Amino acid sequence: MNRQIKIKNTVDKINRLPDAKLSEVEDFVDFLLSKIDDSILTEGIQKLTSDSKTFEYLKDEEDLYSVNDLKEKYK
């Protein structure tokens, strides 16, 4: 089933709903869109920070601590 058919079927179903249920559908659509927006924003921030050269100098720095320096190991 392609996108246009799914949209048409969904709109047909929404048109059959009583007015009282339309606000619930609208709220749910707003929720779904906000999840998409949050995901896009999160991916953008991750890409921005991974592409950033701000902390690149740390790659050349030697490690100060190792696993042997731990006093206790947690599982």
C-alpha positions in Angstrom: 0.0 0.0 0.0 1.5 3.3 -1.0 1.6 6.5 1.0 -1.3 8.3 -0.8 -3.6 5.3 -0.3 -2.7 5.2 3.4 -3.3 8.9 3.8 -6.7 8.6 2.0 -7.7 5.7 4.2 -6.7 7.5 7.3 -8.5 10.7 6.3 -11.6 8.7 5.5 -11.5 7.1 9.0 -11.0 10.4 10.7 -14.0 11.9 8.8 -16.1 9.1 10.4 -15.1 10.0 13.9 -17.3 12.1 16.2 -16.2 15.6 16.9 -15.2 14.7 20.5 -12.6 12.2 19.2 -10.9 14.7 16.8 -9.0 16.4 19.5 -7.5 13.1 20.6 -6.4 12.3 17.1 -4.9 15.8 16.8 -3.1 15.4 20.1 -1.7 12.0 19.0 -0.5 13.4 15.7 1.2 16.3 17.6 2.9 13.8 19.8 4.2 11.7 16.9 5.5 14.9 15.2 7.2 16.0 18.3 9.0 12.6 18.6 10.2 13.0 15.0 11.4 16.6 15.7 13.2 15.4 18.9 14.8 12.6 17.0 16.0 15.0 14.2 17.3 17.4 16.8 19.2 14.7 18.7 20.7 13.3 15.5 21.8 16.8 14.5 23.4 17.4 17.8 25.2 14.1 17.7 26.5 14.8 14.2 27.6 18.3 15.2 29.6 17.1 18.2 31.1 14.1 16.4 32.2 16.3 13.5 33.6 18.9 15.9 37.3 19.2 16.4 37.0 20.8 19.8 38.3 17.8 21.7 40.6 16.4 19.1 43.7 17.4 21.2 42.7 14.7 23.7 43.4 11.9 21.2 47.2 12.6 21.4 47.2 12.8 25.2 48.3 9.8 27.1 45.9 8.0 29.4 46.3 9.0 33.0 44.5 6.0 34.5 44.0 2.4 33.6 41.8 -0.4 34.9 44.6 -1.4 37.2 44.1 1.9 39.1 40.6 1.0 40.2 40.2 0.1 43.9 36.8 -1.6 43.4 35.3 -3.1 40.3 31.5 -2.9 39.9 29.5 -5.4 37.9 
